């Protein structure tokens, strides 16, 4: 496992987000994990100035559906960036590989349109224990994804 800590190295230079609008698409699958990341992401966005009425939350059944959910939000949501939150835990079949590859490819394609940043906040882990560690016990991925979204909106606005 990497010893690099995103939060230790990137929390000091987060831009003011008070004029930014965000969409969060979160899966119902592994809800106890994704809801923890959602809570943390929301708290972080508000901490850096985002108004609660400037955050749109939509739920989809699973990680593969994040692609469509993010696409629709990008087209109709009047937002500056999207955070896609999901959790795929490896099982005994290759389904894990197909879902991870498909969602990654789909989110990459959305980002490649250049319309708005889409943050890939999907945990891909071998065990539920690893997901819990990343979601809240030893890491705070929801916070990381929110800070990344703020920084990407700031990056995008630098071209306006």
VMD Tcl script that builds the backbone (N, CA, C; Angstrom):
set m [mol new atoms 480]
animate dup $m
set s [atomselect $m all]
$s set {name element resname resid chain x y z} {
  {N N UNK 1 A 0.837 -1.176 0.000}
  {CA C UNK 1 A 0.000 0.000 0.000}
  {C C UNK 1 A 0.883 1.240 0.000}
  {N N UNK 2 A 0.452 2.253 -0.718}
  {CA C UNK 2 A 1.182 3.506 -0.807}
  {C C UNK 2 A 1.233 4.203 0.547}
  {N N UNK 3 A 2.316 4.888 0.823}
  {CA C UNK 3 A 2.429 5.650 2.061}
  {C C UNK 3 A 2.099 7.125 1.829}
  {N N UNK 4 A 1.838 7.520 0.595}
  {CA C UNK 4 A 1.482 8.901 0.275}
  {C C UNK 4 A 0.110 9.221 0.850}
  {N N UNK 5 A -0.007 10.360 1.493}
  {CA C UNK 5 A -1.292 10.795 2.025}
  {C C UNK 5 A -1.752 12.031 1.265}
  {N N UNK 6 A -2.793 11.868 0.471}
  {CA C UNK 6 A -3.341 12.990 -0.287}
  {C C UNK 6 A -3.730 14.130 0.646}
  {N N UNK 7 A -4.416 13.803 1.731}
  {CA C UNK 7 A -4.896 14.848 2.618}
  {C C UNK 7 A -3.761 15.602 3.286}
  {N N UNK 8 A -2.710 14.914 3.683}
  {CA C UNK 8 A -1.570 15.585 4.302}
  {C C UNK 8 A -0.855 16.503 3.317}
  {N N UNK 9 A -0.887 16.158 2.047}
  {CA C UNK 9 A -0.146 16.913 1.048}
  {C C UNK 9 A -0.989 17.903 0.249}
  {N N UNK 10 A -2.300 17.920 0.422}
  {CA C UNK 10 A -3.138 18.760 -0.422}
  {C C UNK 10 A -4.239 19.522 0.304}
  {N N UNK 11 A -4.322 19.442 1.606}
  {CA C UNK 11 A -5.410 20.109 2.320}
  {C C UNK 11 A -5.134 21.576 2.615}
  {N N UNK 12 A -3.894 22.016 2.501}
  {CA C UNK 12 A -3.544 23.394 2.852}
  {C C UNK 12 A -3.823 24.401 1.738}
  {N N UNK 13 A -3.918 23.950 0.511}
  {CA C UNK 13 A -4.065 24.886 -0.604}
  {C C UNK 13 A -5.360 24.661 -1.379}
  {N N UNK 14 A -6.450 24.513 -0.657}
  {CA C UNK 14 A -7.751 24.298 -1.289}
  {C C UNK 14 A -8.374 25.669 -1.551}
  {N N UNK 15 A -8.779 25.930 -2.788}
  {CA C UNK 15 A -9.366 27.241 -3.105}
  {C C UNK 15 A -10.732 27.439 -2.455}
  {N N UNK 16 A -11.151 28.693 -2.388}
  {CA C UNK 16 A -12.490 29.022 -1.912}
  {C C UNK 16 A -13.499 28.447 -2.897}
  {N N UNK 17 A -14.488 27.745 -2.389}
  {CA C UNK 17 A -15.455 27.081 -3.260}
  {C C UNK 17 A -16.846 27.697 -3.150}
  {N N UNK 18 A -16.939 28.887 -2.607}
  {CA C UNK 18 A -18.252 29.473 -2.327}
  {C C UNK 18 A -19.080 29.758 -3.580}
  {N N UNK 19 A -18.447 29.898 -4.735}
  {CA C UNK 19 A -19.213 30.151 -5.965}
  {C C UNK 19 A -19.348 28.888 -6.826}
  {N N UNK 20 A -18.945 27.761 -6.297}
  {CA C UNK 20 A -18.951 26.519 -7.069}
  {C C UNK 20 A -20.209 25.705 -6.808}
  {N N UNK 21 A -20.590 24.905 -7.831}
  {CA C UNK 21 A -21.761 24.031 -7.739}
  {C C UNK 21 A -21.319 22.603 -8.068}
  {N N UNK 22 A -21.787 21.654 -7.277}
  {CA C UNK 22 A -21.346 20.276 -7.436}
  {C C UNK 22 A -22.516 19.321 -7.536}
  {N N UNK 23 A -22.293 18.249 -8.278}
  {CA C UNK 23 A -23.207 17.124 -8.315}
  {C C UNK 23 A -22.487 15.919 -7.741}
  {N N UNK 24 A -23.220 15.132 -6.989}
  {CA C UNK 24 A -22.666 13.885 -6.471}
  {C C UNK 24 A -23.624 12.771 -6.879}
  {N N UNK 25 A -23.084 11.782 -7.567}
  {CA C UNK 25 A -23.864 10.599 -7.926}
  {C C UNK 25 A -23.298 9.460 -7.088}
  {N N UNK 26 A -24.159 8.835 -6.309}
  {CA C UNK 26 A -23.711 7.832 -5.338}
  {C C UNK 26 A -24.506 6.545 -5.508}
  {N N UNK 27 A -23.829 5.429 -5.364}
  {CA C UNK 27 A -24.472 4.131 -5.547}
  {C C UNK 27 A -25.218 3.679 -4.293}
  {N N UNK 28 A -26.267 2.890 -4.536}
  {CA C UNK 28 A -26.976 2.241 -3.446}
  {C C UNK 28 A -26.260 0.957 -3.022}
  {N N UNK 29 A -25.510 0.365 -3.951}
  {CA C UNK 29 A -24.773 -0.867 -3.663}
  {C C UNK 29 A -23.671 -0.545 -2.663}
  {N N UNK 30 A -23.487 -1.371 -1.666}
  {CA C UNK 30 A -22.527 -1.134 -0.580}
  {C C UNK 30 A -22.799 0.218 0.086}
  {N N UNK 31 A -24.065 0.453 0.361}
  {CA C UNK 31 A -24.564 1.741 0.870}
  {C C UNK 31 A -23.865 2.194 2.147}
  {N N UNK 32 A -23.534 1.261 3.022}
  {CA C UNK 32 A -22.868 1.669 4.262}
  {C C UNK 32 A -21.499 2.293 3.982}
  {N N UNK 33 A -20.864 1.893 2.905}
  {CA C UNK 33 A -19.575 2.475 2.515}
  {C C UNK 33 A -19.805 3.790 1.766}
  {N N UNK 34 A -20.682 3.762 0.766}
  {CA C UNK 34 A -20.876 4.955 -0.062}
  {C C UNK 34 A -21.539 6.089 0.720}
  {N N UNK 35 A -22.419 5.758 1.662}
  {CA C UNK 35 A -23.027 6.815 2.474}
  {C C UNK 35 A -21.997 7.491 3.377}
  {N N UNK 36 A -21.035 6.739 3.873}
  {CA C UNK 36 A -19.970 7.336 4.687}
  {C C UNK 36 A -19.126 8.289 3.841}
  {N N UNK 37 A -18.821 7.888 2.614}
  {CA C UNK 37 A -18.051 8.781 1.729}
  {C C UNK 37 A -18.877 10.008 1.359}
  {N N UNK 38 A -20.171 9.808 1.112}
  {CA C UNK 38 A -21.053 10.929 0.783}
  {C C UNK 38 A -21.089 11.939 1.922}
  {N N UNK 39 A -21.274 11.464 3.126}
  {CA C UNK 39 A -21.321 12.357 4.296}
  {C C UNK 39 A -20.041 13.178 4.406}
  {N N UNK 40 A -18.918 12.519 4.254}
  {CA C UNK 40 A -17.636 13.202 4.352}
  {C C UNK 40 A -17.445 14.201 3.212}
  {N N UNK 41 A -17.833 13.818 2.008}
  {CA C UNK 41 A -17.709 14.722 0.855}
  {C C UNK 41 A -18.566 15.968 1.065}
  {N N UNK 42 A -19.793 15.775 1.530}
  {CA C UNK 42 A -20.683 16.915 1.778}
  {C C UNK 42 A -20.102 17.849 2.840}
  {N N UNK 43 A -19.632 17.281 3.933}
  {CA C UNK 43 A -19.034 18.093 5.002}
  {C C UNK 43 A -17.842 18.883 4.479}
  {N N UNK 44 A -17.040 18.266 3.637}
  {CA C UNK 44 A -15.849 18.922 3.097}
  {C C UNK 44 A -16.230 20.052 2.151}
  {N N UNK 45 A -17.176 19.808 1.263}
  {CA C UNK 45 A -17.606 20.863 0.343}
  {C C UNK 45 A -18.117 22.076 1.122}
  {N N UNK 46 A -18.942 21.848 2.121}
  {CA C UNK 46 A -19.476 22.943 2.934}
  {C C UNK 46 A -18.344 23.642 3.693}
  {N N UNK 47 A -17.409 22.880 4.206}
  {CA C UNK 47 A -16.263 23.453 4.925}
  {C C UNK 47 A -15.511 24.465 4.065}
  {N N UNK 48 A -15.409 24.208 2.767}
  {CA C UNK 48 A -14.668 25.098 1.878}
  {C C UNK 48 A -15.569 26.123 1.187}
  {N N UNK 49 A -16.797 26.273 1.680}
  {CA C UNK 49 A -17.624 27.384 1.247}
  {C C UNK 49 A -18.793 27.068 0.340}
  {N N UNK 50 A -18.957 25.841 -0.087}
  {CA C UNK 50 A -20.059 25.499 -0.983}
  {C C UNK 50 A -21.373 25.585 -0.204}
  {N N UNK 51 A -22.341 26.276 -0.780}
  {CA C UNK 51 A -23.664 26.370 -0.173}
  {C C UNK 51 A -24.382 25.029 -0.348}
  {N N UNK 52 A -25.120 24.607 0.656}
  {CA C UNK 52 A -25.814 23.319 0.569}
  {C C UNK 52 A -26.765 23.259 -0.622}
  {N N UNK 53 A -27.371 24.391 -0.991}
  {CA C UNK 53 A -28.279 24.394 -2.141}
  {C C UNK 53 A -27.531 24.419 -3.473}
  {N N UNK 54 A -26.215 24.392 -3.422}
  {CA C UNK 54 A -25.377 24.303 -4.627}
  {C C UNK 54 A -24.824 22.897 -4.818}
  {N N UNK 55 A -25.391 21.945 -4.083}
  {CA C UNK 55 A -24.979 20.543 -4.185}
  {C C UNK 55 A -26.205 19.704 -4.559}
  {N N UNK 56 A -26.083 18.988 -5.671}
  {CA C UNK 56 A -27.145 18.098 -6.131}
  {C C UNK 56 A -26.700 16.663 -5.901}
  {N N UNK 57 A -27.536 15.868 -5.253}
  {CA C UNK 57 A -27.214 14.466 -4.989}
  {C C UNK 57 A -28.210 13.587 -5.731}
  {N N UNK 58 A -27.690 12.616 -6.444}
  {CA C UNK 58 A -28.530 11.640 -7.138}
  {C C UNK 58 A -27.999 10.251 -6.811}
  {N N UNK 59 A -28.917 9.303 -6.669}
  {CA C UNK 59 A -28.539 7.919 -6.368}
  {C C UNK 59 A -28.822 7.025 -7.561}
  {N N UNK 60 A -27.930 6.070 -7.756}
  {CA C UNK 60 A -28.093 5.049 -8.792}
  {C C UNK 60 A -27.880 3.688 -8.135}
  {N N UNK 61 A -28.397 2.609 -8.754}
  {CA C UNK 61 A -28.290 1.290 -8.110}
  {C C UNK 61 A -26.855 0.822 -7.857}
  {N N UNK 62 A -26.000 0.865 -8.880}
  {CA C UNK 62 A -24.657 0.313 -8.727}
  {C C UNK 62 A -23.618 1.150 -9.443}
  {N N UNK 63 A -22.376 0.695 -9.378}
  {CA C UNK 63 A -21.270 1.460 -9.943}
  {C C UNK 63 A -21.355 1.606 -11.451}
  {N N UNK 64 A -21.812 0.581 -12.155}
  {CA C UNK 64 A -21.907 0.692 -13.609}
  {C C UNK 64 A -22.891 1.790 -14.001}
  {N N UNK 65 A -23.937 1.987 -13.212}
  {CA C UNK 65 A -24.938 3.006 -13.490}
  {C C UNK 65 A -24.438 4.418 -13.205}
  {N N UNK 66 A -23.302 4.535 -12.546}
  {CA C UNK 66 A -22.721 5.862 -12.312}
  {C C UNK 66 A -22.454 6.596 -13.626}
  {N N UNK 67 A -22.081 5.849 -14.653}
  {CA C UNK 67 A -21.766 6.470 -15.943}
  {C C UNK 67 A -22.981 7.234 -16.464}
  {N N UNK 68 A -24.110 6.570 -16.527}
  {CA C UNK 68 A -25.324 7.219 -17.018}
  {C C UNK 68 A -25.744 8.353 -16.082}
  {N N UNK 69 A -25.703 8.099 -14.784}
  {CA C UNK 69 A -26.085 9.130 -13.822}
  {C C UNK 69 A -25.236 10.379 -13.949}
  {N N UNK 70 A -23.946 10.201 -14.077}
  {CA C UNK 70 A -23.039 11.350 -14.234}
  {C C UNK 70 A -23.272 12.052 -15.560}
  {N N UNK 71 A -23.506 11.280 -16.603}
  {CA C UNK 71 A -23.771 11.862 -17.919}
  {C C UNK 71 A -25.017 12.740 -17.877}
  {N N UNK 72 A -26.086 12.244 -17.272}
  {CA C UNK 72 A -27.323 13.013 -17.192}
  {C C UNK 72 A -27.144 14.268 -16.334}
  {N N UNK 73 A -26.441 14.138 -15.237}
  {CA C UNK 73 A -26.210 15.283 -14.364}
  {C C UNK 73 A -25.359 16.337 -15.077}
  {N N UNK 74 A -24.386 15.890 -15.844}
  {CA C UNK 74 A -23.547 16.826 -16.595}
  {C C UNK 74 A -24.366 17.595 -17.626}
  {N N UNK 75 A -25.330 16.931 -18.224}
  {CA C UNK 75 A -26.156 17.571 -19.251}
  {C C UNK 75 A -27.230 18.477 -18.667}
  {N N UNK 76 A -27.770 18.133 -17.513}
  {CA C UNK 76 A -28.956 18.818 -17.016}
  {C C UNK 76 A -28.806 19.432 -15.630}
  {N N UNK 77 A -27.646 19.319 -15.022}
  {CA C UNK 77 A -27.531 19.687 -13.618}
  {C C UNK 77 A -27.056 21.088 -13.321}
  {N N UNK 78 A -26.582 21.847 -14.300}
  {CA C UNK 78 A -26.064 23.198 -14.055}
  {C C UNK 78 A -25.066 23.199 -12.902}
  {N N UNK 79 A -24.055 22.366 -13.064}
  {CA C UNK 79 A -23.039 22.210 -12.030}
  {C C UNK 79 A -21.651 22.367 -12.639}
  {N N UNK 80 A -20.659 22.538 -11.773}
  {CA C UNK 80 A -19.278 22.745 -12.216}
  {C C UNK 80 A -18.459 21.464 -12.228}
  {N N UNK 81 A -18.828 20.491 -11.414}
  {CA C UNK 81 A -18.101 19.214 -11.364}
  {C C UNK 81 A -18.999 18.156 -10.741}
  {N N UNK 82 A -18.659 16.911 -11.026}
  {CA C UNK 82 A -19.402 15.770 -10.489}
  {C C UNK 82 A -18.445 14.862 -9.737}
  {N N UNK 83 A -18.908 14.367 -8.604}
  {CA C UNK 83 A -18.179 13.348 -7.851}
  {C C UNK 83 A -18.985 12.059 -7.951}
  {N N UNK 84 A -18.398 11.023 -8.511}
  {CA C UNK 84 A -19.042 9.715 -8.628}
  {C C UNK 84 A -18.560 8.846 -7.467}
  {N N UNK 85 A -19.463 8.446 -6.595}
  {CA C UNK 85 A -19.092 7.651 -5.419}
  {C C UNK 85 A -19.657 6.239 -5.531}
  {N N UNK 86 A -18.770 5.259 -5.437}
  {CA C UNK 86 A -19.180 3.866 -5.482}
  {C C UNK 86 A -18.172 2.991 -4.756}
  {N N UNK 87 A -18.523 1.730 -4.630}
  {CA C UNK 87 A -17.631 0.775 -3.981}
  {C C UNK 87 A -17.875 -0.598 -4.594}
  {N N UNK 88 A -16.816 -1.167 -5.183}
  {CA C UNK 88 A -16.891 -2.499 -5.772}
  {C C UNK 88 A -15.937 -3.395 -4.991}
  {N N UNK 89 A -16.493 -4.439 -4.394}
  {CA C UNK 89 A -15.701 -5.378 -3.597}
  {C C UNK 89 A -15.555 -6.667 -4.391}
  {N N UNK 90 A -14.327 -7.118 -4.531}
  {CA C UNK 90 A -14.033 -8.296 -5.341}
  {C C UNK 90 A -14.715 -9.537 -4.769}
  {N N UNK 91 A -15.289 -10.305 -5.658}
  {CA C UNK 91 A -15.926 -11.562 -5.257}
  {C C UNK 91 A -15.214 -12.736 -5.902}
  {N N UNK 92 A -15.950 -13.810 -6.093}
  {CA C UNK 92 A -15.371 -15.039 -6.631}
  {C C UNK 92 A -15.472 -15.149 -8.148}
  {N N UNK 93 A -16.089 -14.158 -8.792}
  {CA C UNK 93 A -16.275 -14.229 -10.241}
  {C C UNK 93 A -15.587 -13.040 -10.909}
  {N N UNK 94 A -15.452 -13.065 -12.224}
  {CA C UNK 94 A -14.816 -11.952 -12.932}
  {C C UNK 94 A -15.708 -10.701 -13.038}
  {N N UNK 95 A -16.906 -10.751 -12.480}
  {CA C UNK 95 A -17.813 -9.599 -12.532}
  {C C UNK 95 A -17.120 -8.325 -12.036}
  {N N UNK 96 A -16.338 -8.434 -10.975}
  {CA C UNK 96 A -15.570 -7.311 -10.418}
  {C C UNK 96 A -14.744 -6.640 -11.506}
  {N N UNK 97 A -14.028 -7.438 -12.285}
  {CA C UNK 97 A -13.157 -6.897 -13.330}
  {C C UNK 97 A -13.960 -6.160 -14.396}
  {N N UNK 98 A -15.083 -6.735 -14.798}
  {CA C UNK 98 A -15.910 -6.112 -15.828}
  {C C UNK 98 A -16.492 -4.790 -15.344}
  {N N UNK 99 A -16.988 -4.768 -14.132}
  {CA C UNK 99 A -17.582 -3.548 -13.585}
  {C C UNK 99 A -16.517 -2.469 -13.412}
  {N N UNK 100 A -15.376 -2.824 -12.851}
  {CA C UNK 100 A -14.311 -1.842 -12.642}
  {C C UNK 100 A -13.810 -1.281 -13.969}
  {N N UNK 101 A -13.574 -2.156 -14.930}
  {CA C UNK 101 A -13.089 -1.706 -16.236}
  {C C UNK 101 A -14.136 -0.839 -16.942}
  {N N UNK 102 A -15.383 -1.291 -16.917}
  {CA C UNK 102 A -16.446 -0.548 -17.593}
  {C C UNK 102 A -16.697 0.823 -16.987}
  {N N UNK 103 A -16.741 0.903 -15.662}
  {CA C UNK 103 A -16.993 2.199 -15.035}
  {C C UNK 103 A -15.809 3.137 -15.228}
  {N N UNK 104 A -14.618 2.615 -15.135}
  {CA C UNK 104 A -13.445 3.454 -15.366}
  {C C UNK 104 A -13.458 4.011 -16.782}
  {N N UNK 105 A -13.690 3.148 -17.746}
  {CA C UNK 105 A -13.727 3.593 -19.137}
  {C C UNK 105 A -14.835 4.630 -19.364}
  {N N UNK 106 A -16.003 4.379 -18.796}
  {CA C UNK 106 A -17.115 5.310 -18.956}
  {C C UNK 106 A -16.835 6.675 -18.345}
  {N N UNK 107 A -16.267 6.700 -17.149}
  {CA C UNK 107 A -15.956 7.975 -16.507}
  {C C UNK 107 A -14.823 8.699 -17.233}
  {N N UNK 108 A -13.877 7.952 -17.764}
  {CA C UNK 108 A -12.808 8.561 -18.564}
  {C C UNK 108 A -13.408 9.244 -19.796}
  {N N UNK 109 A -14.341 8.576 -20.452}
  {CA C UNK 109 A -14.987 9.165 -21.630}
  {C C UNK 109 A -15.733 10.447 -21.281}
  {N N UNK 110 A -16.412 10.445 -20.140}
  {CA C UNK 110 A -17.097 11.668 -19.720}
  {C C UNK 110 A -16.104 12.799 -19.491}
  {N N UNK 111 A -14.987 12.492 -18.860}
  {CA C UNK 111 A -13.968 13.513 -18.636}
  {C C UNK 111 A -13.377 14.006 -19.947}
  {N N UNK 112 A -13.248 13.120 -20.901}
  {CA C UNK 112 A -12.629 13.484 -22.179}
  {C C UNK 112 A -13.474 14.467 -22.983}
  {N N UNK 113 A -14.766 14.585 -22.658}
  {CA C UNK 113 A -15.595 15.566 -23.366}
  {C C UNK 113 A -15.141 16.980 -23.049}
  {N N UNK 114 A -14.495 17.154 -21.907}
  {CA C UNK 114 A -14.013 18.468 -21.521}
  {C C UNK 114 A -15.092 19.396 -20.996}
  {N N UNK 115 A -16.321 18.908 -20.883}
  {CA C UNK 115 A -17.422 19.771 -20.429}
  {C C UNK 115 A -17.240 20.161 -18.962}
  {N N UNK 116 A -17.215 19.166 -18.083}
  {CA C UNK 116 A -16.952 19.415 -16.662}
  {C C UNK 116 A -16.168 18.232 -16.103}
  {N N UNK 117 A -15.405 18.464 -15.038}
  {CA C UNK 117 A -14.657 17.366 -14.427}
  {C C UNK 117 A -15.585 16.357 -13.760}
  {N N UNK 118 A -15.263 15.089 -13.922}
  {CA C UNK 118 A -15.958 14.002 -13.247}
  {C C UNK 118 A -14.911 13.265 -12.413}
  {N N UNK 119 A -15.088 13.280 -11.117}
  {CA C UNK 119 A -14.129 12.673 -10.195}
  {C C UNK 119 A -14.503 11.204 -9.988}
  {N N UNK 120 A -13.556 10.326 -10.254}
  {CA C UNK 120 A -13.776 8.894 -10.067}
  {C C UNK 120 A -13.569 8.550 -8.593}
  {N N UNK 121 A -14.669 8.507 -7.862}
  {CA C UNK 121 A -14.630 8.194 -6.443}
  {C C UNK 121 A -15.130 6.786 -6.171}
  {N N UNK 122 A -14.688 5.849 -6.986}
  {CA C UNK 122 A -15.114 4.464 -6.816}
  {C C UNK 122 A -14.000 3.684 -6.130}
  {N N UNK 123 A -14.304 3.151 -4.972}
  {CA C UNK 123 A -13.351 2.272 -4.297}
  {C C UNK 123 A -13.404 0.913 -4.978}
  {N N UNK 124 A -12.259 0.378 -5.326}
  {CA C UNK 124 A -12.169 -0.974 -5.892}
  {C C UNK 124 A -11.244 -1.762 -4.974}
  {N N UNK 125 A -11.839 -2.636 -4.191}
  {CA C UNK 125 A -11.108 -3.285 -3.109}
  {C C UNK 125 A -11.324 -4.796 -3.129}
  {N N UNK 126 A -10.454 -5.482 -2.430}
  {CA C UNK 126 A -10.564 -6.937 -2.332}
  {C C UNK 126 A -11.522 -7.383 -1.236}
  {N N UNK 127 A -11.646 -6.576 -0.178}
  {CA C UNK 127 A -12.473 -6.974 0.966}
  {C C UNK 127 A -13.277 -5.791 1.496}
  {N N UNK 128 A -14.325 -6.107 2.219}
  {CA C UNK 128 A -15.108 -5.048 2.869}
  {C C UNK 128 A -14.250 -4.290 3.878}
  {N N UNK 129 A -13.371 -4.991 4.544}
  {CA C UNK 129 A -12.463 -4.359 5.517}
  {C C UNK 129 A -11.629 -3.263 4.845}
  {N N UNK 130 A -11.114 -3.525 3.649}
  {CA C UNK 130 A -10.353 -2.515 2.915}
  {C C UNK 130 A -11.243 -1.314 2.571}
  {N N UNK 131 A -12.484 -1.567 2.215}
  {CA C UNK 131 A -13.400 -0.476 1.891}
  {C C UNK 131 A -13.648 0.403 3.124}
  {N N UNK 132 A -13.863 -0.226 4.265}
  {CA C UNK 132 A -14.087 0.519 5.506}
  {C C UNK 132 A -12.857 1.343 5.858}
  {N N UNK 133 A -11.670 0.744 5.712}
  {CA C UNK 133 A -10.433 1.490 5.973}
  {C C UNK 133 A -10.359 2.738 5.103}
  {N N UNK 134 A -10.662 2.604 3.827}
  {CA C UNK 134 A -10.548 3.726 2.902}
  {C C UNK 134 A -11.661 4.756 3.091}
  {N N UNK 135 A -12.824 4.290 3.459}
  {CA C UNK 135 A -13.959 5.203 3.602}
  {C C UNK 135 A -13.879 6.036 4.876}
  {N N UNK 136 A -13.426 5.432 6.000}
  {CA C UNK 136 A -13.391 6.229 7.224}
  {C C UNK 136 A -12.395 5.795 8.278}
  {N N UNK 137 A -11.995 4.557 8.320}
  {CA C UNK 137 A -11.176 4.122 9.460}
  {C C UNK 137 A -9.749 4.664 9.399}
  {N N UNK 138 A -9.037 4.471 8.294}
  {CA C UNK 138 A -7.648 4.948 8.218}
  {C C UNK 138 A -7.462 6.032 7.160}
  {N N UNK 139 A -8.409 6.161 6.262}
  {CA C UNK 139 A -8.366 7.196 5.228}
  {C C UNK 139 A -9.718 7.904 5.237}
  {N N UNK 140 A -9.828 8.924 4.440}
  {CA C UNK 140 A -11.094 9.638 4.309}
  {C C UNK 140 A -11.283 9.974 2.835}
  {N N UNK 141 A -11.620 8.946 2.072}
  {CA C UNK 141 A -11.720 9.104 0.624}
  {C C UNK 141 A -12.806 10.089 0.208}
  {N N UNK 142 A -13.907 10.170 0.950}
  {CA C UNK 142 A -14.935 11.146 0.619}
  {C C UNK 142 A -14.377 12.559 0.637}
  {N N UNK 143 A -13.578 12.867 1.653}
  {CA C UNK 143 A -12.927 14.178 1.758}
  {C C UNK 143 A -11.951 14.383 0.597}
  {N N UNK 144 A -11.161 13.372 0.291}
  {CA C UNK 144 A -10.208 13.472 -0.818}
  {C C UNK 144 A -10.914 13.768 -2.134}
  {N N UNK 145 A -12.023 13.051 -2.393}
  {CA C UNK 145 A -12.726 13.245 -3.657}
  {C C UNK 145 A -13.323 14.649 -3.731}
  {N N UNK 146 A -13.824 15.172 -2.605}
  {CA C UNK 146 A -14.389 16.517 -2.582}
  {C C UNK 146 A -13.304 17.570 -2.831}
  {N N UNK 147 A -12.165 17.424 -2.189}
  {CA C UNK 147 A -11.064 18.373 -2.401}
  {C C UNK 147 A -10.589 18.311 -3.850}
  {N N UNK 148 A -10.508 17.123 -4.399}
  {CA C UNK 148 A -10.118 16.976 -5.806}
  {C C UNK 148 A -11.110 17.701 -6.709}
  {N N UNK 149 A -12.404 17.561 -6.430}
  {CA C UNK 149 A -13.418 18.234 -7.246}
  {C C UNK 149 A -13.272 19.752 -7.170}
  {N N UNK 150 A -13.068 20.284 -5.975}
  {CA C UNK 150 A -12.877 21.732 -5.814}
  {C C UNK 150 A -11.673 22.195 -6.623}
  {N N UNK 151 A -10.582 21.465 -6.513}
  {CA C UNK 151 A -9.364 21.854 -7.233}
  {C C UNK 151 A -9.545 21.773 -8.747}
  {N N UNK 152 A -10.312 20.806 -9.209}
  {CA C UNK 152 A -10.532 20.687 -10.653}
  {C C UNK 152 A -11.431 21.813 -11.178}
  {N N UNK 153 A -12.418 22.222 -10.395}
  {CA C UNK 153 A -13.239 23.362 -10.810}
  {C C UNK 153 A -12.370 24.617 -10.864}
  {N N UNK 154 A -11.526 24.796 -9.858}
  {CA C UNK 154 A -10.615 25.942 -9.857}
  {C C UNK 154 A -9.695 25.897 -11.084}
  {N N UNK 155 A -9.196 24.721 -11.411}
  {CA C UNK 155 A -8.355 24.545 -12.602}
  {C C UNK 155 A -9.138 24.937 -13.856}
  {N N UNK 156 A -10.369 24.453 -13.963}
  {CA C UNK 156 A -11.210 24.731 -15.128}
  {C C UNK 156 A -11.479 26.239 -15.251}
  {N N UNK 157 A -11.733 26.891 -14.133}
  {CA C UNK 157 A -12.039 28.327 -14.155}
  {C C UNK 157 A -10.823 29.158 -14.540}
  {N N UNK 158 A -9.641 28.594 -14.411}
  {CA C UNK 158 A -8.437 29.338 -14.784}
  {C C UNK 158 A -8.355 29.555 -16.298}
  {N N UNK 159 A -9.196 28.847 -17.062}
  {CA C UNK 159 A -9.203 28.995 -18.513}
  {C C UNK 159 A -10.286 29.951 -18.988}
  {N N UNK 160 A -11.098 30.443 -18.072}
  {CA C UNK 160 A -12.197 31.347 -18.465}
  {C C UNK 160 A -11.703 32.756 -18.663}
}
mol reanalyze $m
mol bondsrecalc $m
mol representation Tube
mol addrep $m
